[in-house]
Every structure is written in C-alpha cells, then in structure tokens.
C-alpha cells in the first residue's frame, strides 16, 4: 500500500465557515435507490435551511449531495482525499468568491489520485470537524462502518 504523506492543512476559500455549526455527510459507495432519494431530499433540506454541510465528493452519492448543496446559498465545506486542484469549474469559483465555500485538503498538491488510504484520512477529518454526522449508507464490514462504530451519527 502506498503511504501518503500528510501535511499541514491546505485551504481554498472562506476559513471562517469552520467557526459555524457543521453537519458532516458521508456514505459508502454502494447504496440502495431509496437511500439515494433520501440523501437528495436531505441535501435539499439542508440547502433551503441554510445549514452548513461538510462532505467529500468521492462516492457517487457524496458527489450528488455536494452538487445539490453547491447550487444553494448556504455555507459548504468540501474535504478532498487528494491535493488541492489548480483549476476549478465556474460553480466552485463562484461559491468561493461569494465566501460560502471552503475546500480543504490534508495532502500535498502532487497527490492527485484518490486512494483507499486517502479516503480514510479524508473521512476521519470530516468526522473530526463536524458537530454532527449524517450518513447515507454504511456497508457492513466496510471502512466507514469501522470509523463510525464509536461515533454518534444519524443514518438516512
């Protein structure tokens, strides 16, 4: 297994978002259709309620939830399982310019591929930074189940 060297946190965007209340969102990669729909509804509720969510965008459901939230006006934190990118699309730049998005990476810029180890570091960071956790789906025996076993969380 390739060892990823952790570094000082890298930030892009509004660091003040970290001072507010944050709900973490994670989900195993494989989940049922009803969990997908519940996750979409939950993300829309968080968006319209102006609630800050801290998430990754590795699993498809995490990507979808992130995209739903990015379309809102509420604060949002994206934690990467790789280094910060040099370029971001227009919607990300707009959210950063509006001061409502913070992108965080605990990795050097040259780490540009997501690995299992990188995802684990990212997930642990999300759990550490979040005031509360919402989980879309947990695969039995998976990595997410292991890191959440002693953590208080809600599941959709």
C-alpha positions in Angstrom: 0.0 0.0 0.0 1.3 3.4 -1.0 1.9 5.7 2.0 0.5 9.2 1.7 2.5 11.9 3.4 0.1 14.1 5.4 0.9 17.8 5.5 -0.3 21.0 7.0 -3.9 21.6 6.0 -4.4 23.4 2.7 -7.4 25.7 2.4 -9.1 27.4 -0.5 -12.0 29.7 0.3 -13.6 31.1 3.4 -12.0 29.6 6.5 -14.5 31.4 8.8 -17.0 28.8 7.8 -15.2 26.5 10.2 -16.4 28.6 13.1 -20.1 27.8 12.4 -22.1 24.6 13.1 -21.3 21.9 10.6 -23.1 18.7 9.7 -20.9 16.0 8.2 -22.2 13.8 5.4 -20.6 10.5 4.4 -21.9 7.5 2.6 -20.5 4.1 1.4 -20.0 3.9 -2.3 -22.7 1.3 -2.8 -26.2 2.1 -1.6 -29.8 1.4 -2.4 -32.0 3.6 -4.5 -34.2 4.6 -1.6 -31.0 5.8 0.3 -30.1 7.9 -2.8 -33.5 9.5 -2.8 -33.4 10.2 0.9 -29.9 11.7 0.6 -31.1 14.0 -2.2 -34.1 15.1 -0.1 -31.9 15.6 3.0 -29.4 17.7 0.9 -32.2 19.9 -0.4 -33.5 20.4 3.2 -30.0 21.4 4.3 -29.7 23.8 1.4 -33.0 25.5 1.9 -32.5 25.6 5.6 -29.2 27.4 5.2 -27.3 24.6 7.1 -23.6 24.1 6.6 -22.6 20.6 5.4 -19.0 19.3 5.3 -18.6 16.4 2.9 -16.3 14.8 0.4 -17.1 14.1 -3.2 -15.7 10.6 -3.7 -18.6 8.2 -3.7 -21.3 9.0 -6.3 -23.9 9.8 -3.6 -21.4 12.2 -1.9 -20.8 13.9 -5.3 -24.6 14.2 -5.9 -25.2 15.7 -2.4 -22.2 18.1 -2.9 -23.7 19.3 -6.3 -27.1 19.8 -4.8 -25.6 21.9 -1.9 -23.3 23.8 -4.3 -26.4 25.2 -6.0 -27.6 26.8 -2.8 -26.5 29.9 -0.8 -25.6 28.2 2.5 -22.0 27.6 3.6 -20.4 24.4 2.4 -17.1 22.7 3.1 -15.6 20.2 0.7 -12.8 18.0 2.1 -10.6 16.3 -0.5 -9.0 12.9 -0.4 -6.2 14.3 -2.6 -4.3 17.6 -3.0 -6.0 20.9 -4.0 -6.5 21.3 -7.7 -5.0 24.2 -9.7 -8.3 24.9 -11.5 -11.9 24.6 -10.5 -15.1 24.9 -12.5 -17.2 28.1 -12.6 -19.7 27.0 -10.0 -16.9 26.3 -7.5 -15.2 29.6 -8.2 -18.5 31.4 -7.8 -19.2 29.8 -4.4 -15.6 30.6 -3.3 -15.9 34.2 -4.5 -19.3 34.5 -2.6 -17.5 33.4 0.6 -19.7 30.4 1.1 -17.4 27.5 0.1 -14.2 26.2 1.8 -12.2 23.5 0.1 -9.8 21.6 2.5 -7.0 19.1 1.7 -4.7 17.4 4.2 -2.5 16.4 1.2 0.3 17.8 -0.9 -0.7 19.2 -4.3 1.1 16.4 -6.1 -1.3 13.8 -4.6 -3.9 13.8 -7.5 -5.5 10.4 -7.2 -7.9 9.2 -4.5 -6.8 6.1 -2.8 -8.4 4.0 -0.1 -5.9 5.4 2.5 -6.6 9.0 1.3 -10.3 8.5 1.6 -9.9 7.2 5.1 -7.9 10.3 6.1 -10.5 12.5 4.5 -13.4 10.7 6.2 -11.7 10.9 9.6 -11.1 14.7 9.1 -14.8 15.2 8.2 -15.9 13.4 11.3 -13.4 15.4 13.4 -14.5 18.8 12.0 -18.3 18.1 12.1 -20.5 18.9 15.0 -22.9 16.2 14.0 -22.9 13.4 11.4 -25.4 12.2 8.8 -24.7 9.0 7.0 -26.4 8.0 3.8 -25.4 4.3 3.9 -22.9 2.1 5.7 -21.7 -1.1 4.0 -21.4 -3.8 6.6 -17.7 -4.6 7.3 -16.6 -1.5 5.3 -14.2 1.2 6.1 -17.0 3.7 7.1 -18.5 1.2 9.5 -15.2 0.8 11.2 -14.5 4.6 11.7 -18.1 5.3 12.8 -18.6 2.5 15.2 -17.8 4.6 18.3 -19.1 7.9 16.9 -22.6 9.3 17.3 -24.3 9.6 13.9 -27.6 9.5 12.2 -28.4 7.3 9.2 -30.8 8.2 6.4 
